[in-house]
Amino acid sequence: MKKKLILFLGLILQTSICYHVFAQQDFRKWALTPPMGWNSWDCYGSSVTEAEVKANADYMAAHLKPYGWEYIVVDIRWFVENDKAGGYNQTDPRYILDEFGRYLPAVNRFPSAANGVGFKAVADYVHAKGLKFGIHIMRGIPKEAVAKKTPVKGASVTADQIYTTEMQCKWLKDNYTIVASKPGAQEYYNSIMDMYASWGVDFIKVDDLSTPYHKPEIELIRKAIDQTGRPIVLSTSPGDTPFENAEHISTHANMWRMVDDVWDVWSHMIHLMKVAQNWYPYIKPGTWPDCDMIPLGRISIRGERGDDRQSRLTKDEQYSLMTFFTILRSPLMFGGDLPSLDPFTLSLLTNKEVLEMHRHGTKVRQLFQKNGKLAVTSVNAKTGAKYLALFNISDNKEPMTIEVPLSELRVKKKTKVVDIWTNQSLGKLRTSIKAEIPMHGCKLFYLK
């Protein structure tokens, strides 16, 4: 009898381990190529409305969907009735919560959320256009739920029994930290993920998770998503995600931020390019180092930083941003207002060869980053053709010549070269490839 019990317990343990392994493998399948979509943060901050979300979904379905763009993501504080542009209302925010301490969309901003249906109607609208729907949340449990001692759905505890004030978010005070070891902690995360799954959420961005790195809550979230049975892509934010946690984050999230918010300031790109050097080995199907949102087009309509404007980056800098994001195979989350897109910005988002590189690039590696010069290469997994991106990241106003020997690219002489952004054939290579590049500019080549 004792032997049978030991065998039975061993089988249970083995089954549990197998389930965990399969769950870890499954979540990667939900993002085999880097996610591409639109996020409301850069243009609407914490005050986006249902009408604005739908307008951007309409534009994406009509103009960007054929190129692989598919996610529509509602960013921060959709549950606050009276938030503001240019930051957050932390003086007298009016939160909307249900009886289990879970945030619900503010009906004055999202009218279809009336009668407790949440984002289901918005998600249905997005899905009907062949797109996917996502939301942003803050890690932890609402302070208001703790104050009201709301019950945790699926557990026999209340919100005030699973929290701590330690490591509370420094820049937004809506939530408290959840203590992962407390009874009810997993059940709370399960309850919110179950609710999001019932709404039809396909993507969730969890903020204040990466810096500092909240390993216990990341594990709670991973388990909570898995137990819903719905493929919800997990994005952690913001950066810099500590590199010492690279193995852990790559086995728990589909994408994770390498840096803090990237705005239309060239110095942000320089910082990103420097930090990214560590992350090249982790660019793999289903798990993607994330460069952050794309701050191009019309941004900050009611944003956090600055006034309503077109991106302040020069055209050369915009080419460099898009080239770096795409050759690195970062997720692409466009931050500008889609209905306001100008022809130039639209051309950056719809270059078929650039998006082919983004979708099918592999073996991404940095050749060098020194003396104001950066070179990155990758290989098309389908054709075996090589890509090469050259960047002049110096502040010297004079153009700079950047050269890469063919031996570094592992290509043969007489290989044909095409400038991808201009679709111009540049003939055949002999011993090296070189280009004269203006300040903050780039060149992107296809070698076949």
C-alpha positions in Angstrom: 0.0 0.0 0.0 2.8 2.4 0.9 4.6 1.6 -2.4 1.4 2.3 -4.4 1.0 5.6 -2.5 4.6 6.6 -3.3 4.1 5.7 -7.0 0.8 7.7 -7.1 2.4 10.8 -5.5 5.3 10.5 -8.0 2.9 10.3 -10.9 1.1 13.5 -9.6 4.5 15.3 -9.3 5.5 14.2 -12.8 2.2 15.3 -14.2 2.6 18.7 -12.6 6.1 19.1 -14.0 5.0 18.1 -17.4 2.1 20.5 -17.3 4.4 23.3 -16.3 6.9 22.5 -19.1 4.1 22.3 -21.7 2.6 25.6 -20.5 6.0 27.2 -20.8 6.3 25.9 -24.3 2.8 26.8 -25.4 3.0 30.5 -24.6 5.9 30.9 -27.1 3.6 29.7 -29.9 1.3 32.7 -29.3 4.0 35.0 -30.8 6.2 33.1 -33.1 6.9 36.3 -34.9 7.3 39.7 -33.1 3.8 41.2 -32.3 2.9 44.2 -34.4 0.2 46.7 -33.5 -0.9 50.1 -32.1 -0.8 51.3 -28.5 -2.7 54.3 -27.3 0.0 55.7 -24.9 2.2 57.9 -27.1 -0.8 59.9 -28.4 -3.5 59.7 -25.7 -1.6 59.0 -22.5 -4.0 57.8 -19.8 -7.2 59.4 -21.2 -7.9 57.4 -24.4 -11.6 56.9 -25.3 -13.6 54.1 -26.9 -14.2 56.3 -30.0 -10.4 56.9 -30.4 -9.6 53.2 -30.0 -12.2 52.2 -32.6 -10.9 54.9 -35.1 -7.4 53.5 -34.8 -8.7 50.0 -35.3 -10.7 51.1 -38.4 -7.5 52.6 -39.9 -5.4 49.5 -39.1 -7.9 47.1 -40.6 -8.2 49.3 -43.8 -4.5 50.2 -44.3 -2.1 48.1 -42.2 -3.6 44.7 -41.7 -2.3 43.4 -45.0 1.3 44.1 -43.8 0.9 42.1 -40.6 -0.2 44.8 -38.2 -2.9 43.3 -35.9 -2.9 44.4 -32.3 -5.0 47.3 -30.9 -3.8 48.0 -27.3 -5.5 50.2 -24.7 -2.8 51.6 -22.5 -2.8 52.7 -18.9 -5.6 53.7 -16.5 -8.7 52.8 -18.6 -10.4 52.3 -15.2 -10.1 55.9 -14.1 -13.0 58.3 -14.9 -11.2 61.6 -14.4 -7.6 61.1 -15.5 -5.8 63.9 -17.4 -3.3 64.6 -20.1 0.4 65.4 -19.3 0.7 62.9 -16.5 -1.7 61.2 -14.0 -4.4 62.5 -11.7 -3.2 61.2 -8.4 -5.0 63.8 -6.4 -8.6 62.5 -6.6 -8.8 59.7 -9.1 -12.2 58.0 -9.4 -11.5 54.3 -9.9 -14.0 51.8 -11.2 -13.9 48.3 -9.5 -16.2 45.3 -9.3 -17.2 43.5 -6.1 -14.0 41.4 -6.2 -11.6 44.3 -6.3 -10.9 44.1 -10.1 -10.7 47.2 -12.3 -13.4 47.8 -14.9 -13.4 50.2 -17.8 -14.7 53.7 -17.0 -18.1 53.9 -18.7 -17.8 57.7 -19.3 -14.8 56.9 -21.6 -15.9 53.4 -22.8 -19.7 53.5 -23.0 -20.0 50.0 -24.3 -18.6 48.8 -20.9 -21.9 49.6 -19.2 -23.6 46.9 -17.1 -20.4 45.2 -16.1 -19.5 43.8 -19.6 -16.1 45.3 -19.4 -14.1 45.4 -22.7 -16.0 42.6 -24.3 -17.9 44.9 -26.8 -14.7 46.7 -27.8 -12.8 43.4 -28.2 -15.7 42.1 -30.3 -15.5 45.2 -32.5 -11.7 44.8 -33.0 -12.0 41.0 -33.6 -14.7 41.6 -36.2 -12.1 43.5 -38.2 -9.7 40.5 -38.1 -7.5 42.2 -35.5 -6.5 41.4 -31.9 -7.3 43.3 -28.7 -5.0 44.2 -25.8 -4.9 46.1 -22.6 -2.4 47.5 -20.1 -2.5 46.9 -16.3 -0.3 47.8 -13.4 1.0 44.9 -11.3 -0.5 44.3 -7.9 -3.8 44.9 -6.3 -5.8 48.2 -6.1 -5.3 50.2 -3.0 -9.0 50.8 -3.0 -9.7 47.1 -3.0 -7.4 46.8 0.1 -9.2 49.7 1.8 -12.6 48.2 1.1 -11.4 44.6 2.0 -13.1 43.2 -1.1 -13.2 39.4 -1.3 -10.7 37.6 -3.6 -12.7 35.6 -6.1 -11.9 31.9 -5.7 -10.3 32.2 -2.3 -11.5 32.6 1.3 -9.5 35.8 1.9 -9.9 39.5 1.3 -7.7 42.0 -0.5 -6.2 43.3 2.7 -4.8 39.9 3.5 -2.6 39.5 0.3 -0.8 42.9 0.0 2.3 44.7 1.2 3.2 48.4 0.9 6.8 47.3 0.1 8.1 48.0 -3.4 5.0 50.0 -4.3 5.3 51.6 -7.7 7.2 54.9 -7.2 5.5 56.8 -10.1 1.9 55.7 -9.9 0.2 54.9 -6.5 -2.9 53.0 -7.7 -1.8 49.6 -6.5 0.0 47.7 -3.8 2.4 44.8 -4.2 0.9 41.3 -4.0 2.7 39.0 -1.6 3.1 35.8 -3.8 3.4 33.5 -0.8 0.0 34.6 0.7 -3.1 32.4 0.3 -5.2 34.1 -2.3 -2.4 35.8 -4.2 -2.5 33.4 -7.1 -6.3 33.4 -7.0 -6.4 37.1 -7.3 -4.3 37.1 -10.5 -6.3 34.1 -11.7 -9.5 36.1 -11.2 -8.3 39.1 -13.2 -6.9 37.0 -16.0 -10.1 34.9 -16.2 -12.1 38.2 -16.5 -9.8 39.5 -19.3 -10.1 36.2 -21.1 -13.9 36.4 -20.9 -13.7 39.8 -22.5 -11.6 38.4 -25.4 -8.3 40.0 -24.5 -5.4 38.7 -26.7 -2.5 40.8 -25.4 -1.7 42.2 -21.9 1.0 44.6 -21.0 1.9 44.6 -17.3 3.6 47.7 -16.0 6.0 48.3 -13.1 7.1 44.7 -13.5 10.6 44.8 -15.0 12.5 47.6 -13.1 12.8 46.7 -10.4 12.4 43.1 -11.4 9.4 41.5 -9.6 10.1 37.8 -10.0 7.4 36.5 -7.7 4.6 38.5 -9.4 5.9 37.6 -12.9 5.5 33.9 -11.9 2.0 34.5 -10.6 1.0 36.2 -13.8 2.5 33.5 -16.0 0.5 30.8 -14.1 -2.7 33.0 -14.2 -2.6 33.4 -17.9 -1.8 29.7 -18.5 -4.8 28.6 -16.4 -7.3 30.6 -18.5 -6.7 28.4 -21.5 -6.7 31.5 -23.7 -3.5 32.5 -25.7 -2.9 35.9 -24.2 0.5 37.4 -25.2 2.4 38.8 -22.2 4.4 42.0 -22.4 6.4 43.2 -19.4 7.2 46.9 -18.9 9.1 49.1 -18.5 12.8 48.6 -18.8 15.7 48.4 -18.2 14.9 44.7 -17.5 18.0 43.5 -15.5 20.1 41.3 -17.7 20.8 39.0 -14.8 17.2 37.9 -15.1 17.4 37.2 -18.8 16.8 33.4 -18.5 13.9 33.9 -16.2 12.1 36.5 -18.2 12.6 34.6 -21.4 10.8 31.6 -19.9 7.9 33.6 -18.6 7.0 36.5 -21.0 6.6 36.8 -24.8 8.3 40.3 -24.8 10.1 42.4 -22.3 11.3 46.0 -22.3 15.0 46.6 -22.6 14.8 50.3 -21.8 12.4 52.8 -20.3 10.0 54.8 -22.5 11.5 55.7 -25.9 10.3 59.1 -27.1 11.1 61.2 -30.1 14.5 62.2 -28.8 17.7 60.9 -30.4 19.5 60.3 -27.1 16.8 57.6 -26.3 17.9 55.7 -29.4 21.5 55.9 -28.4 20.7 54.4 -25.0 18.6 51.7 -26.6 21.3 50.7 -29.0 23.8 50.5 -26.2 21.6 48.4 -23.9 20.5 46.1 -26.7 24.0 44.7 -27.1 23.4 42.2 -24.3 20.1 40.9 -25.6 20.9 39.6 -29.1 21.1 36.0 -28.0 17.6 36.2 -26.6 15.9 37.1 -29.9 14.0 33.9 -30.4 10.5 32.8 -31.7 7.9 33.5 -29.0 10.2 35.5 -26.7 11.3 39.0 -27.9 13.5 41.8 -26.3 11.3 44.9 -26.8 12.6 48.3 -28.0 9.4 50.0 -26.7 6.7 51.8 -28.8 7.4 53.6 -32.0 7.1 57.4 -31.4 6.5 58.4 -35.0 3.7 60.3 -36.8 1.3 62.5 -34.8 1.9 61.9 -31.1 1.1 63.5 -27.7 -2.5 64.6 -28.7 -3.1 64.2 -24.9 0.1 62.5 -24.1 2.4 62.4 -21.1 5.2 64.5 -22.6 4.9 67.6 -24.7 2.2 69.1 -26.8 0.3 67.7 -29.8 3.0 67.3 -32.5 4.5 65.4 -35.4 7.5 63.3 -34.2 10.5 65.5 -33.5 12.9 63.0 -35.0 14.4 63.9 -38.4 13.7 61.7 -41.4 17.2 60.2 -41.1 16.5 59.4 -37.5 13.2 57.9 -38.2 14.7 55.6 -40.8 17.3 54.6 -38.2 14.7 53.9 -35.6 12.6 51.7 -37.9 15.7 49.9 -39.2 17.0 49.2 -35.8 13.6 48.0 -34.5 13.0 45.7 -37.5 16.5 44.1 -37.9 16.6 43.5 -34.1 13.1 41.9 -34.5 11.6 43.9 -31.7 7.9 43.9 -31.3 6.5 46.8 -33.2 3.9 48.9 -31.3 3.2 52.1 -33.2 2.5 55.0 -30.8 1.2 57.7 -33.2 -2.4 58.4 -34.1 -3.2 56.2 -37.1 -6.0 58.2 -38.7 -3.6 61.2 -38.8 -0.8 59.3 -40.6 1.2 61.2 -43.1 2.5 59.5 -46.3 6.1 59.4 -45.1 5.3 57.7 -41.8 2.9 55.3 -43.6 5.8 54.4 -46.0 7.9 53.4 -42.9 5.2 51.0 -41.7 4.5 49.4 -45.0 7.8 48.6 -46.7 7.3 44.9 -47.6 11.0 44.0 -47.7 11.7 45.6 -44.3 8.8 43.7 -42.8 10.0 40.5 -44.5 13.3 41.0 -42.7 11.5 41.7 -39.4 9.3 38.6 -39.8 11.8 36.1 -41.1 15.2 37.4 -39.9 17.3 35.0 -37.8 20.8 34.8 -36.4 20.7 38.5 -35.5 24.1 39.8 -34.4 26.0 43.0 -33.9 29.2 43.2 -35.9 30.5 46.3 -34.1 29.5 49.5 -32.2 32.4 51.9 -31.9 33.5 55.4 -32.9 30.0 56.4 -33.8 29.4 53.4 -36.1 27.0 50.5 -35.6 26.6 47.5 -37.9 24.0 44.7 -37.4 23.3 41.7 -39.6 20.8 38.9 -39.8 19.8 36.1 -42.2 16.5 35.4 -43.9 15.3 32.1 -42.5 13.4 31.2 -45.7 15.9 32.3 -48.4 19.3 32.3 -46.6 19.9 35.9 -47.9 21.8 38.3 -45.6 20.7 41.6 -44.3 23.1 44.4 -43.2 22.1 47.6 -41.3 24.7 50.4 -41.0 24.1 53.3 -38.6 25.9 56.6 -38.2 25.2 57.3 -34.5 27.7 60.1 -34.1 26.8 63.7 -33.6 29.3 64.8 -36.2 27.5 66.8 -38.8 29.7 65.5 -41.6 28.7 62.2 -43.3 30.6 59.2 -42.2 31.8 56.3 -44.3 31.1 52.8 -42.8 32.6 49.7 -44.3 32.2 46.0 -43.6 34.4 43.3 -45.2 32.7 40.4 -46.9 34.4 38.0 -44.6 32.4 39.6 -41.7 29.2 39.0 -43.5 30.1 35.4 -44.6 29.0 36.1 -48.2 30.8 35.5 -51.5 32.2 37.9 -53.9 29.8 39.1 -56.7 26.8 39.0 -54.3 24.1 41.4 -55.4 23.3 44.3 -53.1 19.9 46.1 -52.8 19.2 49.2 -50.8 15.9 48.0 -49.1 14.5 51.4 -48.3 14.9 52.8 -51.8 14.6 49.4 -53.6 17.7 50.4 -55.6 20.1 47.8 -56.9 23.7 48.7 -56.1 25.4 46.0 -58.3 27.7 43.3 -57.0 30.2 43.2 -54.1 33.9 42.6 -54.5 35.7 42.7 -51.2 33.5 44.8 -48.9 30.3 46.8 -48.6 30.6 50.5 -47.7 28.3 53.5 -47.6 28.5 57.2 -46.8 25.9 57.9 -44.2 24.7 61.3 -42.8 24.6 62.1 -39.1 22.0 59.8 -37.3 21.2 58.1 -40.6 21.4 54.5 -41.7 21.6 52.2 -44.7 19.8 48.8 -44.9 21.0 46.3 -47.5 19.7 43.0 -48.8 22.5 40.7 -50.0 21.5 38.0 -52.4 
